[in-house]
Amino acid sequence: MMTTHKNSTVLFLGLALISAGINGCDSKPETDSQSKPNVKGPVSVQVISPVKDQPDYTLALPGELKPYEQVSLFAKVKGFVKNIHVDRGSVVKKGQVLAILEAPEVSQRFQSARSDQQKFYEDFQLSRQMYERVLKATQKDGSVAAIELDRAKSKLRSDSAAYRSAISSAQSFGQIEEYLKIIAPFDGVVVERNVSVGALVGENNTTPLLVIAQNKKLRLTVAIPEKHAQSVGKNAMASFTVSNLPGKMFTSVLSRKSQVLQQQNRSVTAEFDVENKDNSLDGGEYAQVTMKLRRPDSTLWVPASSIVHAQSGTFVLRVENQAVRKVPISEGTRRDSVQEVFGELDRKDQIVKIGSEELLNAGKVKIK
């Protein structure tokens, strides 16, 4: 009995193992090649259209305050400094004598020329009297030969020309003598004095005697970058501050600007006249300038987020036929969250609102 039960158990286990083997042969494991791919749909993007606008915008630039007029005074003739009536910081008026030079040979030549002028004047007067007498005598037939009248007339012309030449020569030497006086060309202040009494000045001297500057009126000069040059209108306003007067703001209106770009820094120089009657400002100091500008024509603006800065350049992405296309642009000015752009764009274009270089490889896109 025990032997029969044992044999039945072994037979049951054998049949179970055979059944498991058959089931194992029938099952097929999944492979990677049989798994279904994860297919992605078109990328969704938000688009905007460029806005055409002509807004005012501000631009901060450094500037420099310069005297309205400034001149270096040299001696035109060679001589010694006899007197100097001013010093550094002296306030002067137009026409005021600032210094006197001494050159004896110049004075002697002038006196000689004056003497020559007097001599030729007397000769001219005598010739005129002689001509008048001969002319009166010819009115009586046969009393004076015609040749005598011609000779008197020729002598009068010669003496008249000599007299006029003597006048010109005396005036010339007189003008040279006037050069011995150094005169202020305009109202201003002496900013440099480089000589003392007794110094020899004149022909080959490259150092000025005095430097005069006009400080009651100043010029504020500002270099406007090339891309903003056309935005400076006739009535452009400038506000500026200087470091030695913190918290104080000055304003001025555009007075003039150069119409040619400077090659060194690719900029246009704008000048603003600044009244300085109270001498609160100093010529030569730097200023921080804020200008209000406006483009002469309307331009296109897009959100700053639309612009992509990459190694391949600066561009925006335009949606065309369910795909994105790169449009190279150059940037203008920034105003809050929008950026002025220049390129082959139109107001009807659909521009990706948040640009990314990765969208160029995204295939088809759809607009949200």
HELIX and SHEET records of a PDB file:
HELIX    1   1 MET A    2  ASP A   26  1                                  25    
HELIX    2   2 ASP A   32  GLN A   34  5                                   3    
HELIX    3   3 PRO A  104  ALA A  137  1                                  34    
HELIX    4   4 ALA A  146  GLU A  178  1                                  33    
HELIX    5   5 GLU A  226  SER A  231  5                                   6    
HELIX    6   6 ALA A  304  SER A  306  5                                   3    
HELIX    7   7 GLU A  357  ASN A  361  5                                   5    
SHEET    1   A 2 VAL A  43  VAL A  45  0                                        
SHEET    2   A 2 VAL A 365  ILE A 367  1                                        
SHEET    1   B 2 VAL A  47  ILE A  48  0                                        
SHEET    2   B 2 ILE A 351  VAL A 352 -1                                        
SHEET    1   C 6 VAL A  51  ASP A  53  0                                        
SHEET    2   C 6 THR A 299  PRO A 303 -1                                        
SHEET    3   C 6 VAL A 338  GLY A 343 -1                                        
SHEET    4   C 6 ALA A 323  ARG A 335 -1                                        
SHEET    5   C 6 GLY A 313  GLU A 320 -1                                        
SHEET    6   C 6 VAL A 308  ALA A 310 -1                                        
SHEET    1   D 7 ASP A  56  PRO A  67  0                                        
SHEET    2   D 7 LYS A 217  PRO A 225 -1                                        
SHEET    3   D 7 SER A 267  GLU A 275 -1                                        
SHEET    4   D 7 PHE A 250  LYS A 257 -1                                        
SHEET    5   D 7 MET A 237  VAL A 242 -1                                        
SHEET    6   D 7 TYR A 286  ARG A 294 -1                                        
SHEET    7   D 7 ASP A  56  PRO A  67 -1                                        
SHEET    1   E 4 GLN A  70  LEU A  73  0                                        
SHEET    2   E 4 LEU A 210  ALA A 213 -1                                        
SHEET    3   E 4 GLY A 188  ARG A 193 -1                                        
SHEET    4   E 4 VAL A  91  VAL A  92 -1                                        
SHEET    1   F 4 LYS A 181  ILE A 183  0                                        
SHEET    2   F 4 VAL A  97  GLU A 102 -1                                        
SHEET    3   F 4 GLY A  79  ILE A  84 -1                                        
SHEET    4   F 4 LEU A 200  VAL A 201 -1                                        
END                                                                             
